[in-house]
Amino acid sequence: MIKTQENKKVPVSVIITMRNASTTLLYTLKSIAKQIYPIKEIIIVDNLSTDNSRELVLQFAQKSKIPIELLRQKEDRGVSASFNRGGNVAKSPFIVFMTSDASLPTNKELEKLTDSFREDPLVVAAYSQNTLPSFVWNKYNFWQKFYSSPQVDSTRSGFVLKFDCVRKDIFVKIGGFDEKTFGDDAIGGEDADISVRLRKEGKVIHSNAVSYHLHYMGKDYGLSDILKSKKIYGRTYGRVLRNDLLKSPLEVIVFLVKPVLAILPFIPKFHIIGLVLLIIYSLLITKRMFLTLNTLTNPKIILIPFLNIFLLYYEIFWMIRAVFYKKN
């Protein structure tokens, strides 16, 4: 166990995974650079980017006061492998995991994230609360606004790798991220899996730190990107269910909401109420689109309820497939 003096600020290693992150990467790096908490190094692991992300890293590194190391993956082995590679070479006893579409709103977020480690030696990990602020959402094009509208100004707390801290000795002890189950093309679920394993080693604390989830800031976001994201989320939910990673009955209920909505219209005694609930869902899930003038007046708005229903079944298809098929 690492023993630190009370209130001693041990410099951290920040690990960032990226792939084609040119629209958000500089927001991430600039927000890290302004933190008042000491940072030993920033390690960026690139997973086969085809845009100019690597060039942006190198340009930023030339002016950075914090040492920045860029590691390039030779093959696509997934997010788990990227985080493991960065975590294993980190020189600090504390590792901060971030993604290249996350940003920190103030210069005190890193200090808040690490507070619990200085206060309690039994803490092995701490996580932030992340949100998509409306001022970021307003910059998106129509389709990205549609996709991300349920998340605007809502807060999600959990070990989701947007801005989380782990003690390196514990990270090494549990073998890091599970690349066998959540490697290669297995996108999603690695955060829930490692969270469960960390809790067996000590306390995993909800800190007061906040991170912004920027998603993608380009103007070319389209329906194909929505389908890709829904597929990823569906597969993630399926793997979480298959590997029994839900930690409470409430989480089980939340996971079952969408499958129940999808099934009810096909059950004879419940098909009327099922259809009504499905229609209500299709209108409410992206209600912000109907409450915002520039999206409400867009002719595409008429497609939204139908797309919501289609995407519900599309996501559930991939969730069911992931439950029964390890490779999908």
Protein Blocks (a to p, Z undefined) as FASTA:
>chain_A
ZZddehiacddddddddehjllmmmmmmmmmmmpmbdcfbdcdddehiablmlmmmmmmm
mmpmbdcdddddfbdebjklmmmmmmmmpcbfbdcdddfkbccfbfklmmmmmmmmmmom
kbcbdcddddddfklmmmpcfklmmmmmmmgopaceddehlaccddfklmmmnopaafkl
mgcjlgghjlmmmmmmmmmnmccdddfbdcddekjabfkbcfklmmmmmmmmmmmmmmmm
mnopafbfklmmmmmmmmmmmmmmmgmklmmmmmmmmmmmmmmmmmmmmmpfklmmpmkl
mmmmmmmmmmmmmmmmmmmmmmmmmbZZ
